[in-house]
């Protein structure tokens, strides 16, 4: 089983990074799979230019960045876990660029059928539902089943790290993932 965790935040030391690192640390000890943590910000992903060539090519025509490398990891994963902070009611630009670049694969609706995903929304005040709606519409179009969504309030750096209740919330989420993997 291949499990990939994605930190969709541009901040490598923020709350979303902390949450995804916690999930990674606890899952990496599982003996029945391969697990990897990816920081989307480590990849050069240009925005979609709206040229629509992908509608004929069945992939993005821009092959000069790291999009295909990262999307390959999504395609090869049995389970994906997405840590996505809320920036003005939606994923941050780096994550949204990645989502938009999958447009050419939309011709193959259900490309990832049979795959499962978990979503971790991190927000300071609101926007959980709209952020989830973006992620859900994207993943479900690709055929991915979203198993569970966790919302975590965090405002300042280290809010999660310094809050025992939030850490317990993440640990419950991880236990649910482990139960699902064991099925």
DRENZA-894362 format. One record per residue (C-alpha): x, y, z. Coordinates in steps of 0.05 Angstrom, whole numbers, plus 5000, padded with zeros to 4 digits. Layout:
BEGIN
XYZ
...
end
This chain:
BEGIN
500050005000
502650694982
500651275025
502551985006
501652585052
501553285021
502953925058
499254445017
501955035055
507455495031
509955505103
514454915120
514255065194
506955265203
500954915232
499354515169
506554275165
506354075238
499853685228
502353325165
508953165200
505152865259
501052435213
507252215175
511152045239
505651605266
504151255200
511351135178
511850565228
506550165193
509449525164
504249435109
505950015065
510350545037
509251255062
512051925040
510952655058
511053175003
511353925012
507854214951
512154834959
518354424944
515954344872
515854864818
508654864793
506755404745
499455624741
494755384688
495055874630
488155694603
490855504534
486354894532
491454484494
490653964549
483753814520
487253504460
493553244494
490152934556
495553254598
498253954610
502454214553
507154564602
512454044615
517654534640
516054484714
515053944767
507553854761
507853164727
512852924778
508253094836
501852864801
505352194788
505852094864
498352224871
496651734815
500951194846
498251264916
492850834945
491451344999
492852084998
492552545059
491853285044
493853815095
490954455066
490655125102
484955595086
487056235051
480956675038
476056095038
480255654991
486855284986
493155724981
495855894912
501055334909
495754804922
490755134875
495955164819
497054414828
489554274826
488554724765
494154374727
490353704731
485254004683
487753604624
486452964663
479153164672
477652864604
478852194639
473552284693
474751784748
482151704732
483551554805
477451124819
478750654877
483451124912
481951414981
483552085012
483452445078
483253205085
485953645141
483354355137
487054865179
483855555187
484256155233
476856325234
472556055178
472655785108
472855045126
466754875082
469055265021
476154985026
473254285033
468554414973
474554574928
478353964950
472253514948
470053734879
477053614852
478352944885
471452664872
471752854798
478152444794
474351874827
477551914896
473251734956
474252225014
474051805077
474552345130
475453095137
478453415199
477854165214
483054475260
482855195284
489755515286
491756245280
499056335297
505155905285
505555335336
498155395356
497154655343
503954455371
502454815437
495254575445
494353885475
487053845453
488953975381
494353445384
489252955412
484553135355
490052975304
491752325340
484352105336
484552265262
490851845254
487651265291
481851285242
486651265184
490250665215
483450305224
481650435151
488450175128
487549545169
481049375133
end
